[in-house]
Amino acid sequence: MSLKTGIVRHDIYKEHLAGYPHVESPQRLQVIYDMLDGPEMSGRFIEISPRDATDQELAWVHSKSHIKKVAATDGKAHTSLDPDTQTTPMSYQAAKKAVGGLFCLIDKIFDGTVHNGFALVRPPGHHAERDRAMGFCLFNNVACAALYAMNVYSVKKVLIVDWDLHHGNATQNTFYRDPAVLYFSTHQFPYYPGSGNLTEVGHEDGKGFTVNVALQPGCGDTEFFQIFEKILVPITSSFEPELILISAGFDTYVDDPLGGMNVSAKGYAALTRIMMGLANKYSADRLLVTLEGGYHLAGLKKSVKAVLEELLQESILTKDDLETFKEGHMPPVVEEVLNVQRAYWPTL
């Protein structure tokens, strides 16, 4: 069966920080949108129009005071919400449509229009806490999407996989006591924002439902593949999610200016292949990818293209690539994480 893939895109996402010097720039989306409009990719996806998330929907994750604080930036030339996180006149509008774009993609996944999809949105989200913007993020797109699926479509179990270079502190905190959401993160550690030690496993009923793989710089395609295969796959087989969400940061790319990792476009394709296998087995192919970081423009374009082609089941990977990843070096962190998580997951 060929899979139908949706994309969420809108020019308002390029208005956030337009004309303001920042590494999380509108050019990140421009190179992706140009690639989508090029001869190789044009016409291959179902385009999904985003809507605004309502204050009530944002309040599933964020405090009313935080929502008001971000809303108060609307139309203002420049506001600094934290040392890394600025807004420009259209940032609030873009942030509402970023969350709402994920909602619209979930709608299309559940009504059967598409099987999977990629929300190509800005601003990113996984650092946005209940009460504060941080780390380039205004609202937590992926956390809001998980709760939308649970509240609107009665989804009982959601898996969130975060392969951004930076730990998704706010996504973890949103679900730290919640056994209905399994949060799995690979990230450079110690590094911004400082959270994500492998001993952070959840609290109370949520113990074991947070899985942190804290990495030293230098990990590449093989290491990430081994981590997903040896840790994520067996835990997912026990958890059996009804929906899978990916916080896809591409700042682990080999040449990324903010990162120290060595992942290539083929590495992202391989991780997507694993995720699609899990979605096929447990969640009726329901898989949503949302853009987080990634600051090497050529690498971002190439890597997003590789993920999109994998979602369409048209891969850049060869059998030799996969064999190389499977037979390659298993990083010591795998056993360290397994030793922590075996207390919660008998499949390990």
C-alpha positions in Angstrom: 0.0 0.0 0.0 1.4 3.4 -0.9 1.1 6.0 1.9 -0.4 9.4 1.5 1.7 12.1 3.1 0.5 15.6 4.1 2.5 18.7 4.6 1.6 21.8 6.6 3.1 25.0 5.2 2.1 28.7 5.3 3.9 31.9 4.5 3.0 33.3 8.0 5.6 31.0 9.5 8.3 32.9 7.6 7.1 36.2 9.2 8.4 35.2 12.7 11.7 37.0 13.2 11.5 38.4 9.6 14.2 41.0 9.3 15.7 40.2 12.7 19.2 38.7 12.9 18.7 35.2 14.5 20.0 31.7 13.8 16.3 30.5 13.9 15.6 32.5 10.8 12.8 32.5 8.1 15.4 31.2 5.7 15.2 27.8 7.4 11.7 27.4 6.0 12.4 29.2 2.7 15.0 26.6 1.6 12.5 23.8 2.5 9.6 25.4 0.7 11.8 26.0 -2.3 12.7 22.3 -2.3 9.0 21.4 -2.1 8.2 23.6 -5.1 11.1 22.2 -7.1 10.6 19.6 -9.9 11.6 16.6 -7.7 9.0 17.2 -5.0 6.2 19.3 -6.4 2.8 17.7 -6.4 3.8 14.6 -4.4 2.1 15.7 -1.1 -1.3 16.7 0.1 -1.1 20.3 1.3 -2.9 21.0 4.6 -3.9 24.5 5.5 -3.3 25.4 9.1 -5.7 27.2 11.5 -5.1 29.2 14.6 -5.0 27.3 17.9 -7.5 28.8 20.3 -6.6 30.1 23.8 -8.6 27.2 25.3 -6.5 24.6 23.3 -3.2 26.3 24.2 -4.3 26.2 27.8 -4.1 22.4 27.7 -0.3 23.0 28.0 0.3 26.6 28.9 -0.8 28.9 31.7 -3.3 31.7 30.8 -0.6 34.2 31.9 1.9 32.8 29.4 -0.6 32.8 26.6 -1.4 36.5 27.4 2.3 37.4 27.6 2.9 36.0 24.1 -0.3 37.6 22.8 0.8 40.9 24.1 3.8 40.9 21.7 1.4 40.9 18.7 2.2 43.8 16.3 5.2 45.0 18.4 8.4 45.5 16.5 10.5 43.5 18.9 10.1 41.8 22.3 12.6 39.7 24.1 10.9 36.9 26.1 14.2 35.3 27.3 17.9 35.8 26.2 17.4 33.4 23.2 13.8 34.0 22.4 12.5 37.1 20.6 9.4 38.1 18.8 8.6 40.4 15.9 5.2 41.8 14.8 3.8 38.6 13.4 5.4 36.0 15.8 2.2 35.5 17.9 0.2 34.9 14.8 2.8 32.4 13.5 2.9 30.6 16.8 -0.8 30.1 17.0 -0.8 28.8 13.4 2.1 26.5 14.2 0.2 24.7 16.9 -3.0 24.8 14.8 -1.1 23.4 11.9 -0.3 20.3 13.8 -4.0 20.1 14.9 -5.1 20.2 11.2 -2.6 17.5 10.3 -4.0 15.3 13.1 -7.5 15.9 11.7 -6.4 14.7 8.3 -4.6 11.7 9.7 -7.7 10.6 11.6 -10.2 11.2 8.8 -8.1 9.1 6.5 -7.0 11.9 4.1 -3.4 11.1 4.8 -1.5 8.4 6.7 1.3 10.6 7.9 2.7 14.0 7.5 5.3 16.7 8.2 4.3 20.1 9.8 6.9 22.5 8.4 6.2 25.2 10.9 7.9 28.0 12.8 8.5 28.9 15.6 9.6 25.5 17.0 8.2 24.3 20.3 9.8 21.7 22.5 11.5 24.2 24.9 8.3 26.3 25.6 7.3 25.6 29.2 3.9 26.0 30.8 4.8 29.5 32.1 7.5 30.7 29.8 9.0 30.9 26.3 12.5 29.7 26.0 15.1 28.3 23.5 13.5 30.0 20.4 10.1 28.5 21.3 6.8 30.3 22.1 4.2 27.5 22.4 4.9 23.8 22.7 3.6 22.5 19.3 4.2 18.8 19.9 2.8 18.7 23.5 -0.3 20.6 22.3 -0.7 18.1 19.5 -0.5 15.1 21.8 -3.2 16.5 24.0 -5.3 17.5 21.0 -5.3 13.8 19.8 -6.2 12.6 23.3 -8.9 15.2 23.9 -10.5 15.3 20.4 -9.9 11.7 19.1 -9.8 9.8 22.4 -6.3 8.5 21.8 -5.2 6.7 24.9 -1.5 6.4 24.3 0.9 8.7 22.4 4.6 8.2 21.7 6.7 11.4 21.3 10.2 10.9 19.9 12.5 13.9 20.0 15.7 13.6 18.0 16.6 17.3 18.2 20.2 18.1 19.4 18.7 19.8 22.5 16.7 18.1 25.1 12.9 18.9 25.0 12.7 20.0 28.6 9.2 21.4 28.3 7.7 18.3 26.5 9.2 16.2 29.2 7.8 18.4 32.0 4.4 18.5 30.4 4.0 14.7 30.6 6.4 13.8 33.4 3.7 12.3 35.6 1.6 10.9 32.7 1.7 7.2 31.7 -0.4 7.9 28.6 2.5 9.7 26.9 5.9 8.1 26.4 8.6 10.7 25.8 11.8 9.4 24.2 14.7 11.9 23.6 18.2 11.7 22.2 20.2 14.8 22.8 23.7 16.2 23.4 24.5 16.3 27.1 25.4 18.3 29.0 24.2 21.1 26.7 21.4 23.6 26.5 19.0 23.5 28.3 20.8 21.3 30.9 18.0 18.7 31.5 17.7 15.2 30.1 20.0 13.1 32.3 19.3 9.4 31.7 18.2 9.1 35.4 15.2 11.4 34.6 12.6 8.7 34.0 9.3 10.3 35.0 7.5 10.7 38.4 4.7 8.9 40.2 2.5 7.2 37.7 4.7 8.5 34.9 7.8 6.6 36.1 9.4 4.8 33.1 7.5 6.8 30.6 10.4 9.3 30.1 13.4 7.8 28.3 16.4 10.1 28.0 19.5 9.1 25.9 22.1 11.6 26.9 24.9 11.7 24.3 28.4 12.9 24.0 29.3 14.9 20.9 30.4 12.9 17.9 27.5 10.4 17.5 26.5 9.8 13.9 24.2 7.7 11.8 25.2 4.3 13.2 25.0 5.3 16.8 21.6 6.9 16.5 20.3 3.8 14.5 21.6 1.5 17.2 20.0 3.6 20.0 16.6 3.5 18.3 16.8 -0.2 17.5 18.0 -1.3 20.9 16.1 1.0 23.2 13.1 2.6 21.4 11.9 -0.4 19.4 11.5 -2.8 22.4 10.0 -0.2 24.6 7.5 0.8 21.9 6.5 -2.9 21.5 5.5 -2.9 25.1 3.8 0.6 25.1 1.9 0.1 21.9 1.1 3.7 21.0 -2.0 4.7 19.0 -0.3 7.8 17.6 3.4 8.6 17.1 4.8 12.2 17.0 8.3 13.2 16.1 10.0 16.4 17.3 12.4 16.5 14.3 15.4 18.7 15.0 18.1 18.6 12.3 20.7 20.3 14.5 22.4 16.9 14.9 23.4 17.2 11.2 27.1 16.8 10.7 27.8 20.4 9.8 25.3 22.2 12.0 26.7 25.3 13.6 25.1 24.7 17.0 25.8 21.0 17.3 28.5 18.5 17.8 26.9 15.5 16.1 27.6 13.7 12.8 24.2 12.6 11.4 23.7 12.7 7.7 20.6 12.9 5.5 20.7 9.1 5.2 20.8 8.8 9.0 17.5 10.8 9.3 16.0 8.6 6.6 17.0 5.5 8.6 15.5 6.9 11.8 12.3 7.7 9.9 12.3 4.1 8.5 12.3 2.8 12.0 9.6 5.1 13.1 7.4 4.2 10.1 7.8 0.5 11.0 6.6 1.2 14.5 3.7 3.3 13.2 2.7 0.5 10.8 2.8 -2.1 13.6 1.2 -0.2 16.4 -0.6 3.0 15.3 -2.2 2.2 11.9 0.6 4.2 10.1 -0.4 7.4 12.1 2.8 9.3 12.2 3.2 13.1 12.5 6.6 14.9 12.2 7.1 18.5 13.3 10.1 20.7 12.6 12.2 21.8 15.6 15.8 22.9 15.2 18.4 22.7 12.4 20.5 25.6 11.4 22.7 24.5 8.5 20.5 25.5 5.6 21.8 23.1 2.9 21.9 20.3 5.4 18.4 21.1 6.7 17.0 21.1 3.1 18.7 17.8 2.3 17.7 16.1 5.5 14.0 17.2 5.5 13.8 15.9 1.9 15.2 12.6 3.0 12.5 12.3 5.7 9.7 13.3 3.3 10.8 10.7 0.8 10.9 8.1 3.5 7.3 9.1 4.5 6.3 8.4 0.9 8.1 5.1 1.0 10.6 6.3 -1.6 13.9 6.1 0.1 17.5 7.3 -0.5 18.7 4.3 1.6 20.3 1.3 0.1 20.4 -2.2 1.6 24.1 -1.6 2.2 23.4 1.5 4.1 21.0 -0.3 6.5 23.4 -3.2 6.9 26.2 -0.8 7.8 24.0 0.9 10.4 22.9 -2.5 11.9 26.3 -3.9 12.1 28.1 -0.8 13.3 29.4 0.3 16.7 26.9 0.3 19.6 27.6 3.3 21.8 28.1 2.6 25.6 25.1 4.8 26.4 22.8 2.1 25.1 23.7 -0.3 27.9 23.6 2.6 30.4 20.0 3.5 29.4 18.9 -0.1 29.3 20.2 -0.6 32.9 18.0 2.3 34.1 14.9 1.5 32.0 14.8 -2.3 32.6 13.1 -1.6 35.9 10.1 -0.4 34.0 10.1 -2.3 30.7 10.3 -6.1 30.8 10.9 -6.2 27.0 14.4 -4.8 27.4 
